[in-house]
Amino acid sequence: MSEETQEKTGFAKLKNQVIAGAGVALTTLGTMFIDEVKSIVGLGDDEGPAQTEQVQQTNQQSVNVTGPAITINIPEQKRDTVVKKVYVKPAPKKVEKEEAIDW
């Protein structure tokens, strides 16, 4: 139990990786050996010229999407127009003076 609760050290991880690699290598060699034995005995799959039918497909897709036409009318701009601002002084207001009448 103490090994399960403690973290694995670098050597323990390396040991597990070597064991896993050896297992993969043995499995590969075993599969290759069995395939060779089957081919010698004649039980293997025939990898001779297999008759296959080739079907040539032509996929032609054409997409023609037309949406509503948008027309924007912009009025013609006049480029030779000169704008000049003229300031006019306001006319002085007439003020009527009333003389005070003493009674």
C-alpha positions in Angstrom: 0.0 0.0 0.0 2.8 2.4 0.7 4.0 2.0 -2.9 0.6 3.0 -4.2 0.4 6.1 -2.2 3.9 7.3 -2.9 4.8 9.0 -6.1 6.7 6.9 -8.6 10.3 7.6 -9.0 12.1 8.1 -12.3 13.4 4.6 -12.3 10.0 3.1 -11.7 8.6 5.1 -14.6 11.5 4.0 -16.9 10.9 0.3 -15.8 7.2 0.5 -16.8 8.1 2.1 -20.2 10.6 -0.7 -21.0 8.1 -3.4 -20.0 5.4 -1.8 -22.3 7.9 -1.5 -25.2 8.9 -5.1 -24.9 5.3 -6.2 -24.9 4.6 -4.2 -28.1 7.7 -5.7 -29.7 6.7 -9.3 -28.8 3.2 -8.8 -30.0 4.4 -7.5 -33.4 6.9 -10.4 -33.8 4.2 -13.0 -32.9 1.8 -11.5 -35.5 4.5 -11.6 -38.2 5.4 -15.2 -37.3 1.8 -16.4 -37.5 1.3 -14.7 -40.9 4.4 -16.4 -42.3 3.3 -19.8 -41.0 -0.1 -19.3 -42.6 1.3 -18.3 -45.9 3.7 -21.4 -46.0 0.9 -23.8 -45.0 -1.5 -22.2 -47.5 -4.1 -21.0 -45.0 -3.3 -17.4 -45.5 -5.3 -14.9 -47.4 -4.7 -14.9 -51.1 -3.2 -11.6 -52.0 -3.1 -12.4 -55.7 -4.7 -10.2 -58.3 -8.1 -9.5 -57.0 -10.8 -8.5 -59.5 -12.0 -5.2 -58.5 -14.5 -3.0 -60.4 -13.5 0.6 -60.6 -16.3 3.0 -60.9 -15.5 6.5 -62.0 -17.7 9.1 -60.5 -17.9 12.6 -61.8 -19.3 15.1 -59.3 -20.1 18.3 -60.9 -21.7 20.9 -58.7 -22.8 24.2 -59.9 -24.1 26.9 -57.6 -25.8 29.9 -59.0 -27.1 32.1 -56.2 -28.6 35.4 -57.1 -30.1 37.6 -54.4 -32.2 40.7 -54.6 -30.4 43.4 -56.6 -29.5 46.6 -54.6 -29.5 49.8 -56.5 -28.1 52.9 -54.9 -28.7 56.2 -56.6 -26.3 59.0 -55.7 -27.1 62.5 -57.1 -24.5 64.1 -59.2 -22.2 66.3 -57.2 -21.4 69.8 -58.4 -17.7 70.5 -58.0 -17.5 74.1 -59.4 -19.8 75.6 -56.7 -18.1 78.3 -54.6 -19.7 79.2 -51.3 -19.0 82.6 -49.9 -20.4 83.8 -46.6 -21.3 87.4 -46.4 -21.8 88.9 -42.9 -24.2 91.9 -42.8 -24.0 94.2 -39.8 -27.3 94.6 -38.2 -28.9 98.0 -38.4 -28.7 100.0 -35.2 -31.9 100.0 -33.2 -33.7 103.3 -32.8 -34.0 104.1 -29.2 -36.6 106.6 -28.3 -35.7 108.7 -25.4 -38.4 109.8 -23.2 -37.8 112.9 -21.2 -38.7 112.6 -17.6 -41.5 115.0 -16.8 -41.3 116.5 -13.3 -44.6 117.3 -11.7 
